[in-house]
Amino acid sequence: MIEALLGPFAEFSFLRRALVGCLALSVSAAPLGLFLMLRRMSLTGDVLAHGILPGVAVGFLLGGLSVLSLAVGGLAGGLLVALGAGALSRLTGGREDAALAAVYLVALAFGVALVSTVADSVEVMGLLFGNVLGVDDSVLLLMCGVATVTLFALAFAWRPLVLECFDPAFGAAEGARGGLWHLLFLALVVLNVVAAIVALGTLMAVGLLMLPAIAARHWATEVSAMARVAVGIAAASSGLGLLLSFHLDLPSGPAIVLVAGAAWAGSVTLGPVDSLRARLWRGRHLAG
């Protein structure tokens, strides 16, 4: 058992790099996913991952599969979608989800059109599903750098973000400048989605962002505790997903997301907070 769990990482350097990169993403992306869930913006991460596609396509057109070109293009595209939609909704007074949906659909159509004209089928599969086992030093530096920036930013923004989630009216009355913190939060989400896309692809990137956070709400009631649980679930999903990918010859990105999905299914079934088991037990207790 120990050989099956630790042997692949001890023997293969590409697995170690993939694990370190995914652990870095777990530490930074899971708390952001938690705030997306608390703000009832769980689908925003998926919108941003697909809205980034035009920037990734432009980066690929200019620099091929270079990490730098894909990251810069994806970051520019994601910031344009996220900050543009956020600013548009606040300036017009409209719903942010509606603005995001409109901008995202136009960006997605443009991105698909670009990708289909400049990339072959193998390259398209790489852009959509990623290749976490192909993480090299440059990709690893990108993922760890994004995690470092995110953690420093969250250290300063944690209290305003929590306040914005639960009592934005009080925050506005106290001059907390919720709009500025919200835009910073969206920028951090874009950064982490871009880093995840390089490894997991546009279709899988949101899995590591949202599934651990959604699972964590069934294990804790305080935000800080939920964040710790989400990071733990994301880290465990990364390690176990890579092992499943290695032993069963599965695509690594989908394997990681499937393990995170299994953790969510177990949490929603057996967790102590708002799970099926908790509600069933409460119902029997009240009936007794």
Secondary structure, 3 states (H helix, E strand, C coil): CHHHHHHHHHHCHHHHHHHHHHHHHHHHHHHHHHHHHHCCCCCHHHHHHHHCHHHHHHHHHHHCCCHHHHHHHHHHHHHHHHHHHHHHHHHHCCCHHHHHHHHHHHHHHHHHHHHHHHCCHHHHHHHHHCCHHHCCHHHHHHHHHHHHHHHHHHHHHHHHHHHHHHCHHHHHHCCCCHHHHHHHHHHHHHHHHHHHHHHHCCCCHHHHHHHHHHHHCCCCCCHHHHHHHHHHHHHHHHHHHHHHHHHHCCCHHHHHHHHHHHHHHHHHHHCCCCCHHHHHHHHHHHHC
